[in-house]
Amino acid sequence: MSQTLKKLLTFLAPILGAGAIGVCPLCWIGSASLLTYVGLGTLIPWWRWVGFGLITFGGVGFLLDYRAHKNPSPLILLVLGGVLLYVGRYVFLSTWGAWPIWGLGAALIVAAVIYNTWLFRKQKPALPVPNVSKETLASILIVVAATGGAVFLLADQKEASENKAATIAGSANEKFAYLSENGNSSCSAAFASSISSMPDGSRLQGSCCSLMNPHRYSEQVEGLEQYTSIPEIPPNPYDIEAGLAERLMDYYDAELTPAQQTAYDYAMANSHEEGPCCCKCWRWYTYGGLGKLLIQKYGFTGEQVTEVWNLSDGCGGDEHFHT
């Protein structure tokens, strides 16, 4: 194998993979924006696998390098880093909130690349490199793989638990308690971008800014019951299907007639948040799209859109809605 290809496999591939996955939120936004700009936006839901594919190629390069320096540590660090990066970014669906997990994973990947490169540049390592037999190496890799499998299994269980509120049987108090303590919603742009790549059945749960208030929660849910005949209106602003949110976000750029725009502008001026949400997070674009859809498809007036937005405010807090 040529030296150039080996360098691509062992140095660039893992770093590019970590960046494509989104070691930092800005990395993910940048890669997603670039794909959209060049007309490849349909690849965004698969982008995580592109990133992990690059890390896997790096692992292949590490395996080839192991034959030369006989030190399994870089490969082990790479595998552990990949597992932690996946859990932090795609299981917890978080940017800053799970940084101890994905941050450690990213650091391990970088450390693996640097250490693997150092092993070649250092003719005599400062510390003796153990002579690891093939059987020992195989055992180590099995342990690492088993650990990774256990992490993924626990992560899947957590993800299933987070979606429990969608079908939870019991009182409204039970559902409120679950959503207020197990929310995954975030105001970050990276979280909004991640919605399109969430697995089927995923839900956006909890409040964004302030703690949920039980009295306000009950008023909102009860107030939204009048719209059960309109499937596009989420019945619970703190428990929204990710697929529905994505469809409504796509509707945000819909063009309105002058009369329809007047109704929309009324809602913008008279809703409690002076818009679909208090900030331009995923809720802003989701409920902004919903407002336009309601005006176009159901003939909603500005007053009606205002009421839906007020009842659907997912920021949290203790403001009351008496309609």
N, C-alpha and C positions, 0 to 999 in steps of 0.2 A: 504494500500500500504506500502511496506517495506521502511525503512528509506534509505537503499542503493539505491533503485530505485528512490526515491524522490530526492536524491542528484544528481543522474545521470541526471534526468530531469531538475532540476532547476539550477544546477551549471555547470556540464560538457557539456551538450548538446548545450547550446547557445555559449559557448566559442569555442567548436570544430566546430560548424557550421560557426561561423565567420571566423575561421582559414581556413576551407575548401573553403569558398567563396573566400578568398584571402584578408584578412584585409590589409596585406602588400603584395607587389609583390612576395617576396621570399616565403611567405606561399603558394601562388598559384603554383609557380614553383615547390616547394617541393612536394606538394600533387600530381601534375600532373606527376612529375618524378617518384614518388613512385608507382603510379598506373601503369605506363608503365613498371617499373621494375618488378612488380609482375604479369605482363601479363594481366592487366585489363585496358589497354589504351583506350578501346572502351567506358569506363565509363566517360572519360574526358568531352565530350559534356554535360553529365547529372550531372556533379559534382556540379554545382551551386545549383541544386535542392536537392542534398544530403545535402548540407550545410544548405539550408533554411528549409529542413525537420528537421534537428537537432534543428534549432532555434524554429521551430513550436512545437517540443516535449518539448523544454524548456518552451514555452508559456503554454502548458498544465500543466506542473509542477507549473508554476506561478499561474495558475487559482486554482489549488488545494491548494496552499499555501495561497491564498487570503482568503479562508474559515477560516484560522486560525488567520491571522493578520489583515484582513479586510482593507488592504491598497492597492489600485489599482495602485499606482505609479510605482512599478517595472514592471508590465505588460504593462503599457502605454509606459514606457521608452523602453522596449524590442520591441514593435511594431514599434515605431518611428525609433529606431535604425535599424531594419530590412529594413524598407522602404528606409532610406537614404543609407544604405549599398548597396542595389540593384541598386538604381539610380546611385550612384557614380561608381560602378564597372561594371555594365552591360548595362546601358543606355548610359552613356558617354564613355563606353569602354576605360576607362583610368586607369592608375596606379597612377602616381604622379600628373598628371594634375588636377584631380578632388578630390584631397586629402581632401579639406575642407568638401566635402560631405560625402565620404565614411569614412573619419577619424572620423567625428562627429558621424556617425552611429555606428561605431565600439566602440567608447567611450560610447555611450548610452547603448549598449548591455552589456559592461563590468560593467557600473554603475548599470544597472538593476540587474545583478547577485549579485554584492556586496551589494546593498541596500536590496535586498530580503533576503540575508543571514543574514544581520545585524538585520533585523526586528525580526528574530527568536532568535538571540543571545542576543539581548538587551531586558531584561525583562520590563524595563520602558524606552521607547524612550525619548530622550531629548526634542523632540517636541511632542505635543499631536497629536495622529493619529485620523483623523476625522472618525466619524461613518458614513460610506457611505452606503446608502440603496441600495438594488438590482436595483431599478429603476434608481438611480443616476449612479451606476456603468454601467448599460446597456447604459445609455445616453452617458457616457464618452467613452465607447468602440465604440459606433456608430460614435461619432465625430472623434475618432482616425481612424476608418476604412474609413470614408468618406474622411478624409484628405489624407490617404494613397492612396485611389482610385483616388483622384484628382491629386496627385503627379504622379501616374503611367500613368494617361491619358495625362498629360502634357509631361511626358517623352516619351510616344509613339508618340506624335505630333512632339517632337524634333527629334526623330529618323527618322520619315518620312521626316522631313525637311532636315536632313543631307543626305538623299539619293536622294534629289531632283535633284542634279547635274547629276544623271544617265539618266534622261529623260528631262532635262530642254530644253525648246524650245527658241531659240534666237541665238544671235551671240556668237562667241568664247570669246569675251570680257566679256559677262555675265557669262559664265561658269567659266572663269578664276577668275572673281571677287568672285564667290560663293566658289570655291575650295580653293582659297587663304585665305578666311576669315572663313571657316567652316570646316577645315580639322580635322580629328580624328586620323591621323597616328602618330605613336610613334616608337622610336628606341628601346624601352625597350624589354627585353626578355619576360616579362609578357604579353605585347601586342601581340607579336608573338604567344605566347601560347594560347591567347584568340581567335585567328582567327578561330580555329576549332569549337568553341562553339558559334560563332556568328549566329544570326537568318538568315534564307534563304533570299537572296536579299540584305544582308548587303554589304557595299562597303568601301574600304580603300581609304580615300580621303585626299588630301593635301600633302605638302612636309614634310620631316622628320627633317631636320637639319636647313636649311636656308629658308628665305622668298622666295616665288615663284616670278619669274621675268616674266613679260608679253611677252617680246621679246623672251626669251629663251623658254617659254612655247609654243608659237606659232610655233617656229622652230621644237620643239620636236614633237608636234602633227602632223604637216605637214609632217615631215620626216617619221613618223610611218605609214602614209597613204599607203605607198608602200607595207605594209605587211597585208593589210586587208584580203587577201585570206588565211591567217594563223590564225585560231581562237584562238590559244594559246598565241599569242602576244597581250598584252593589247594595245588598240589603244590610250589610254591616261595614262601615267605613274602616274598621280596624281588622278586617279579615276578608281580603280581596283576592280572587283568583288571579294569578300572575298572567295567564293567557288573556283574560278579559282586560286587565290593565294595559297589556301590550296593544290590544286591538283599539282601545280608546285613545292611547297615545298616538297611534297612527292617524286618528281622526282629527288630531289637534290642528293640522295644517289645512283642513278643509276650508274652501272658500265659501263665504256667505253672501247672500244678496244684501242690498242696502237695508232692507227692512229687517232681515235676520240679524245683520250686524248691529242694528240699533238695539235689538233685544239682548244680544250678547254684551254690548257695551253697558247696558243697564245693570246686568248682573255683575259686571266687573266693578261698577261704581258703588253698588249697594250691598254687596255681600259683606259679611262680617270681616273677612280677610282682605277685602278689596281685590278679589280674584279667586281662582279655584283653590288656592292654598296660601299660606303665609310666605312661602318662598318658592322659587322655581325648581322644585324637586320633582320626583316622579309623580307625586300627587297633582302638582300643578298641570302637567301635561295630560295626565289621565282624566282628571275632572274637567280640564279645559276642553279636551276632545269630547267628553260626555256632554258638556253644555252645548257644543255645536251640533252633536248628533241629536240631542233632544229637540233643539230648535228646528232642524231640518226634517227629521223623520217623524216627530210627534207634534210639531207645531207649538212647542212650549213658548211661553212669553218670557220676558226678562224677569218678571216677578217669580215665575215658577222655577226658572233656573237658579235664581237667587236662593229660593227655599231649599232646593236640592243641595246646592253647595254648602249652605249653612248647616244642614243636617248631616252632611257628609264630611265635615271638617275633621281631619284625622290628626291634627296637631297635638291633641290632648289638652289638659287644663280643665278648669272648672266653670267655664262660661255656660250659661243655661240657654236652652232653646225652647221657648213656649210659643208654639204655633197653633 
